């Protein structure tokens, strides 16, 4: 059995799939990769709940969907005795000390901001603490990896990144076009994360990171969340945890043990690894990390690296939402 003290999953689209497929988080029989039963079996102490919206919708329509998703978390997931919202460093410390499961809200793709900083501030007040600036396309903030133009941050995007730092929000560069990644690293005075990305040197997919990007994120004090997305791991249809370990091995070699983490992308993927089908299979991967690298590295990769970033960036004290 693995011996990591804390386990953190930095990216899962549970809220999106709950809304799209009308699935209940506390229904143990449903198809969610990370329903409450799987979350408990996974050993995850802190789960990032992502709000994702189909990019074909207008910015206004996306904002409504984001608000619906945040409401879904508050009404269908958050429970005093089960999953508690984490808004601040004090919340995070309290949840970990009390042995409860923490939930942090993240926005994947900032289209809903629609060029208005006021919306960013409102989403912060509603509990959002991480933002992935784009999905694969372009928006008012920057270009994603699927936009052939490959531009960096817009002026509004630069304002967003600065305001996020001021508010106490984590900037996530997964999905950003390479130029945007460098813009964020130059601009954001704090740890930058790639919540769910793997290594380009292991498998050349546009969503994976180059070694230079990996080193730069590590130098910022940030983390790269190794992700379970089969398309980002390898070409075979029969990939396993052995294949994701190749990416973790490379990330540890390039970034070092203080900058590697986990970001599953559970419930945002149509297929899974053969032996990592949902949260209940998490121990298989964690045990492999511990056997190969020992309990100290497992503790860092499993959760401590994410916790360090969150402790550094999140606001201090109690926050109302």
C-alpha positions as CSV (number, residue, x, y, z in Angstrom):
1,X,0.0,0.0,0.0
2,X,1.3,3.5,-0.8
3,X,2.3,5.8,2.0
4,X,1.8,9.3,0.7
5,X,0.4,11.5,3.4
6,X,-1.8,13.7,1.1
7,X,-3.1,13.0,-2.3
8,X,-4.2,15.8,-4.6
9,X,-5.8,15.5,-8.1
10,X,-5.4,18.8,-9.9
11,X,-7.9,18.4,-12.7
12,X,-11.1,16.4,-13.2
13,X,-14.2,17.3,-15.2
14,X,-16.7,15.8,-12.7
15,X,-19.1,18.8,-12.8
16,X,-19.1,19.0,-16.6
17,X,-20.1,15.3,-16.9
18,X,-22.6,15.5,-14.1
19,X,-24.4,18.2,-16.1
20,X,-24.0,16.7,-19.5
21,X,-25.1,13.2,-18.6
22,X,-27.4,14.1,-15.6
23,X,-25.3,12.0,-13.2
24,X,-25.4,12.4,-9.4
25,X,-22.0,12.7,-7.6
26,X,-23.3,10.6,-4.6
27,X,-24.8,7.8,-6.8
28,X,-22.4,5.0,-6.4
29,X,-23.8,3.1,-9.3
30,X,-23.3,5.7,-12.0
31,X,-20.6,6.0,-14.7
32,X,-18.6,8.9,-13.3
33,X,-14.9,8.1,-13.1
34,X,-14.8,10.1,-9.9
35,X,-18.1,9.8,-8.1
36,X,-17.9,10.1,-4.3
37,X,-17.4,6.3,-3.8
38,X,-14.5,6.3,-6.3
39,X,-13.1,9.5,-4.8
40,X,-13.0,7.8,-1.4
41,X,-11.4,4.7,-2.8
42,X,-8.8,6.8,-4.6
43,X,-7.4,8.2,-1.4
44,X,-7.6,11.7,-2.8
45,X,-7.7,14.3,-0.1
46,X,-8.1,17.4,-2.3
47,X,-9.9,17.3,-5.7
48,X,-10.0,20.1,-8.2
49,X,-13.5,20.3,-9.7
50,X,-13.3,21.8,-13.1
51,X,-16.0,23.8,-14.8
52,X,-15.7,23.1,-18.6
53,X,-18.1,24.4,-21.2
54,X,-18.5,23.4,-24.9
55,X,-16.4,26.0,-26.9
56,X,-19.0,26.3,-29.7
57,X,-21.2,28.4,-27.4
58,X,-21.0,32.2,-27.3
59,X,-19.2,33.8,-24.4
60,X,-22.5,34.8,-22.7
61,X,-23.9,31.3,-23.1
62,X,-20.6,29.9,-21.6
63,X,-20.9,32.2,-18.6
64,X,-24.4,30.9,-17.9
65,X,-23.1,27.3,-18.1
66,X,-20.2,28.2,-15.8
67,X,-22.7,29.6,-13.3
68,X,-24.8,26.5,-13.6
69,X,-21.7,24.4,-12.9
70,X,-20.7,26.4,-9.8
71,X,-24.3,26.0,-8.6
72,X,-24.0,22.2,-9.2
73,X,-21.0,22.0,-7.0
74,X,-22.6,24.0,-4.2
75,X,-25.9,22.1,-4.3
76,X,-24.9,18.6,-5.4
77,X,-21.3,18.0,-4.3
78,X,-20.5,20.2,-1.3
79,X,-21.4,18.6,2.0
80,X,-20.1,19.6,5.5
81,X,-19.4,16.0,6.4
82,X,-18.1,14.9,3.0
83,X,-16.7,17.4,0.5
84,X,-15.8,20.9,1.8
85,X,-15.1,23.9,-0.5
86,X,-11.5,25.3,-0.2
87,X,-11.3,29.0,-0.8
88,X,-8.3,30.0,1.2
89,X,-5.1,28.8,2.9
90,X,-7.0,28.6,6.1
91,X,-9.7,26.4,4.5
92,X,-7.1,24.1,3.1
93,X,-5.3,23.7,6.4
94,X,-8.6,23.0,8.2
95,X,-9.8,20.4,5.7
96,X,-6.5,18.5,5.8
97,X,-6.3,18.7,9.6
98,X,-9.8,17.5,10.0
99,X,-9.5,14.6,7.6
100,X,-12.2,15.8,5.3
101,X,-12.1,15.8,1.5
102,X,-11.5,19.3,0.0
103,X,-12.9,20.6,-3.3
104,X,-11.4,23.5,-5.2
105,X,-13.2,25.0,-8.2
106,X,-11.4,25.6,-11.5
107,X,-12.4,27.1,-14.8
108,X,-11.1,25.5,-18.0
109,X,-11.1,28.1,-20.7
110,X,-11.7,31.8,-19.9
111,X,-14.1,32.5,-22.8
112,X,-16.8,33.4,-20.3
113,X,-14.9,36.5,-19.1
114,X,-15.8,38.1,-22.4
115,X,-13.3,40.9,-22.1
116,X,-14.5,41.9,-18.6
117,X,-12.3,41.9,-15.5
118,X,-15.4,42.3,-13.4
119,X,-16.5,38.8,-14.4
120,X,-13.1,37.4,-13.2
121,X,-13.7,39.1,-9.8
122,X,-17.2,37.8,-9.6
123,X,-16.1,34.2,-10.4
124,X,-13.5,34.6,-7.6
125,X,-16.2,35.6,-5.2
126,X,-18.1,32.5,-6.3
127,X,-15.2,30.3,-5.3
128,X,-13.1,29.8,-8.5
129,X,-9.5,29.5,-7.5
130,X,-7.8,28.1,-10.7
131,X,-8.2,29.1,-14.3
132,X,-6.9,27.4,-17.4
133,X,-6.8,30.4,-19.7
134,X,-7.9,28.6,-22.9
135,X,-9.1,25.3,-24.2
136,X,-7.8,24.4,-27.6
137,X,-9.1,27.3,-29.5
138,X,-8.7,31.1,-29.3
139,X,-10.6,33.4,-26.9
140,X,-10.4,36.9,-25.5
141,X,-7.4,35.9,-23.3
142,X,-5.0,34.0,-25.6
143,X,-4.7,31.3,-28.3
144,X,-5.0,27.6,-27.4
145,X,-2.9,24.8,-28.9
146,X,-5.4,24.2,-31.6
147,X,-5.3,27.7,-33.1
148,X,-2.9,27.7,-36.0
149,X,-2.1,31.4,-35.5
150,X,-0.3,30.5,-32.2
151,X,-0.5,33.9,-30.7
152,X,0.3,34.7,-27.0
153,X,-1.7,36.6,-24.5
154,X,-3.9,39.5,-25.6
155,X,-3.7,42.7,-23.7
156,X,-6.9,41.7,-21.8
157,X,-5.2,38.3,-21.2
158,X,-2.3,40.1,-19.6
159,X,-4.7,42.1,-17.4
160,X,-6.3,38.8,-16.4
161,X,-3.1,37.2,-15.4
162,X,-2.1,40.2,-13.3
163,X,-5.5,40.3,-11.6
164,X,-5.4,36.6,-10.9
165,X,-2.1,37.0,-9.0
166,X,-3.6,39.9,-7.1
167,X,-6.8,38.0,-6.1
168,X,-5.0,34.7,-5.2
169,X,-5.8,32.5,-8.2
170,X,-3.6,29.9,-9.8
171,X,-2.8,30.2,-13.5
172,X,-3.0,27.0,-15.5
173,X,-1.2,26.9,-18.8
174,X,-2.4,23.5,-20.0
175,X,-4.1,24.0,-23.4
176,X,-2.2,27.3,-24.1
177,X,-0.3,27.8,-27.4
178,X,3.4,27.8,-26.7
179,X,3.8,31.5,-27.0
180,X,1.1,32.0,-24.4
181,X,2.9,29.7,-22.0
182,X,6.0,31.8,-22.2
183,X,3.9,35.0,-21.8
184,X,2.4,33.7,-18.6
185,X,5.8,32.6,-17.3
186,X,7.2,36.1,-18.0
187,X,4.3,37.9,-16.4
188,X,2.9,35.9,-13.5
189,X,5.0,36.6,-10.3
190,X,4.3,33.2,-8.7
191,X,4.2,29.5,-9.3
192,X,2.6,28.5,-12.7
193,X,1.0,25.2,-13.2
194,X,0.1,22.9,-16.1
195,X,-2.6,21.0,-14.4
196,X,-3.0,18.1,-16.9
197,X,-0.1,17.8,-19.4
198,X,2.5,15.2,-20.2
199,X,6.0,15.2,-21.7
200,X,6.5,16.0,-25.4
201,X,9.8,14.1,-25.4
202,X,8.0,10.9,-24.5
203,X,5.1,11.3,-26.8
204,X,4.7,14.1,-29.4
205,X,1.2,15.4,-28.9
206,X,0.4,19.1,-29.2
207,X,-1.0,19.1,-25.6
208,X,2.2,17.9,-24.1
209,X,5.1,20.1,-22.9
210,X,8.6,20.6,-24.2
211,X,11.5,20.1,-21.9
212,X,12.2,23.8,-22.0
213,X,8.6,24.5,-20.9
214,X,8.8,21.9,-18.2
215,X,12.0,23.4,-16.8
216,X,10.5,26.9,-16.9
217,X,7.4,25.8,-15.0
218,X,9.6,24.1,-12.4
219,X,11.7,27.3,-12.1
220,X,8.6,29.3,-11.3
221,X,7.9,27.0,-8.4
222,X,5.0,25.5,-10.1
223,X,4.0,21.9,-11.0
224,X,3.1,19.8,-14.0
225,X,0.2,17.4,-13.4
226,X,0.9,14.1,-15.2
227,X,-2.4,13.3,-16.8
228,X,-4.2,10.0,-17.6
229,X,-5.5,11.0,-21.0
230,X,-4.6,8.1,-23.3
231,X,-4.2,10.4,-26.3
232,X,-1.5,12.3,-24.5
233,X,0.3,9.2,-23.3
234,X,1.0,7.0,-26.4
235,X,-0.2,5.6,-29.6
236,X,-1.4,2.1,-28.5
237,X,-5.0,1.4,-27.8
238,X,-3.9,-0.7,-24.8
239,X,-2.1,1.7,-22.6
240,X,-1.5,1.1,-18.9
241,X,0.0,2.8,-15.9
242,X,3.3,1.5,-17.1
243,X,2.9,4.0,-20.0
244,X,2.1,7.0,-17.9
245,X,5.1,6.1,-15.7
246,X,7.3,6.8,-18.7
247,X,6.0,10.4,-18.6
248,X,6.4,10.7,-14.8
249,X,9.9,9.3,-15.1
250,X,10.8,12.0,-17.7
251,X,9.1,14.8,-15.8
252,X,11.0,13.9,-12.6
253,X,14.3,13.8,-14.6
254,X,13.7,17.2,-16.2
255,X,11.7,19.1,-13.6
256,X,12.8,17.5,-10.4
257,X,10.8,15.9,-7.6
258,X,9.4,19.2,-6.4
259,X,7.6,20.0,-9.6
260,X,5.7,16.9,-10.6
261,X,2.1,16.2,-9.6
262,X,-1.1,14.5,-10.8
263,X,-4.0,15.9,-12.9
264,X,-6.1,13.0,-14.0
265,X,-8.6,14.6,-16.3
266,X,-11.1,12.0,-15.1
267,X,-14.6,12.5,-16.5
268,X,-13.1,14.7,-19.3
269,X,-11.9,11.7,-21.3
270,X,-13.9,9.2,-23.3
271,X,-11.4,6.3,-22.8
272,X,-9.1,5.4,-19.9
273,X,-6.0,3.4,-19.3
274,X,-6.6,-0.3,-19.1
275,X,-5.7,-0.5,-15.4
276,X,-6.7,3.1,-14.4
277,X,-10.4,3.1,-15.2
278,X,-11.7,5.4,-12.4
279,X,-10.6,6.8,-9.0
280,X,-10.7,3.4,-7.3
281,X,-7.7,2.3,-9.4
282,X,-5.5,5.3,-8.2
283,X,-3.6,3.1,-5.7
284,X,-2.1,1.1,-8.6
285,X,-0.3,4.2,-10.0
286,X,0.7,5.5,-6.6
287,X,2.2,2.2,-5.5
288,X,4.3,2.1,-8.7
289,X,5.6,5.6,-8.0
290,X,6.5,4.5,-4.4
291,X,8.2,1.2,-5.5
292,X,10.3,3.1,-8.1
293,X,11.2,6.3,-6.2
294,X,10.4,5.8,-2.5
295,X,7.9,7.3,-0.1
296,X,9.5,10.8,-0.1
297,X,9.0,11.3,-3.8
298,X,5.6,9.7,-3.7
299,X,4.5,12.2,-1.0
300,X,5.7,15.1,-3.2
301,X,4.2,13.9,-6.5
302,X,1.0,12.6,-4.8
303,X,0.1,15.8,-3.1
304,X,2.7,17.9,-1.4
305,X,3.8,19.7,-4.5
306,X,0.2,20.8,-5.3
307,X,-0.3,21.8,-1.7
308,X,2.8,24.0,-1.7
309,X,1.6,25.9,-4.7
310,X,-1.9,26.4,-3.3
311,X,-0.5,27.5,0.1
312,X,1.6,30.1,-1.7
313,X,-1.1,31.4,-4.0
314,X,-4.5,31.2,-2.4
315,X,-5.7,34.1,-0.2
316,X,-5.1,33.9,3.5
317,X,-7.9,33.8,6.0
318,X,-11.6,33.1,5.6
319,X,-13.2,34.0,2.2
320,X,-17.0,34.4,1.8
321,X,-18.6,33.0,-1.4
